[in-house]
Amino acid sequence: MAQSIIEAPIRVDTSRKIIHVDMDAFYASIEERENPAYKTQPLVIAHDPRQTGGRGVVTTANYVARQFGVHSAMPAAKALELCPKAVFKTPNFPLYREVSAQIHRIFHEYTDMIEPIAFDEAYLDVTVNKKQMHSAVALAHQLQQEIWHQTHLTCSTGISYNKFIAKLASDYRKPAGVTIVLPQDAESFLLREPIEKFRGVGKKTVPKMHDLGIMTGQDLYERSELDLIQQFGKLGYILYRRVRGSDDRPVEYLRERKSIGKERTFGPFLQSTAEVTAHLKAIAKLVAASMQSHQRHGKTLVLKLRYGDFVTITKRRTFSEFIPNDPVLFDQYAEEIFEDVVDGHFSSGIRLLGITLTGLAPLSFENLTLPLYPNDN
């Protein structure tokens, strides 16, 4: 006779107050702020496919363009097809980065327990906060008002006792919404959510979920832990707990970045050294700006390249002292590495280039060469 499996009770920590802040159509909203005429036009943040031979991907779109079905990560050519009157605006990442830094300075007025996810979103642990506010909802409202006052941008916030539910909640009433999910409401909130909303359930996993009849959190809840693990491995183990309101991951405000880099994918592929050199210069500038923004410097520069046939090469160069955050130096070292690994002939073309800095430390940490004697020069 088969033995029944007794599943261990799930631990749910409800002691924390976590806010997930998600800026509303961040890049598009910044462009609308800079040019108010965009507010009534379908605005797509992407290179205009009519000028790139159909290449490019949508970074984001304003809410007018979204009514036509345009969304982030969509091919720009598809966006044009859906919305022929769309205005395409090339992304201005230095501006977006600057505004993001301004918003993070506002976050720090409330708490230093901040886990950035991207330019436009972050988790804040406000269990104990600088404003000494007991109500996380009141704090979220005040935070939204302060962001609007200083930047004229709106954000949506999700409030709950863990990161998973807070992130789900922030997407519940966009734009400019505030959604709180209390511990006693978590089960009903999670059970009615579409399975696509559960983090980790991506485009490849959704069809399998649907084939198994898992359409909502309720369907997920009714599956045993063993069944979910057999079907989805580690993800199944995690989802079994998430749908029961369990997520003990802390807001990782002390997390140190191990690397900072940028990479670009090309189509058509790069076919000449001159093309590669031009793009390395551009990538080096982006990396230098990112290093400066994060107030870091590093000792190791890594060049990554991927050929048209998907063969990928990474090669690094490590220095005894920190490399100055100079795009000219980053480009120089990247080109030297490129010359070492490529003989000048790459018949399959190059589909990807990337430059990354590792061995990071805060800019305040310097390797100083001190004189042994006062007059030693």
Secondary structure, DSSP 8 states (H G I E B T S, - for coil): -----------------EEEEEETTHHHHHHHHH-GGGGGS-EEES--TTTTTT--B--EE-HHHHTTT--TTSBHHHHHHH-TT-EEE---HHHHHHHHHHHHHHHTTT-S-EEEEETTEEEEE-SS-TT--S-HHHHHHHHHHHHHHHHS--EEEEEESSHHHHHHHHTTS-SS-EEE--GGGHHHHHHTSBGGGSTT--TTHHHHHHHTT--BHHHHHTS-HHHHHHHHTHHHHHHHHHTTT-------TT---SEEEEEEEEEEEE-SHHHHHHHHHHHHHHHHHHHHHTTEE-SEEEEEEEETT--EEEEEEE-SS---S-HHHHHHHHHHHHHHH--S--TT-EEEEEEEEES-EETT-------SSTT--
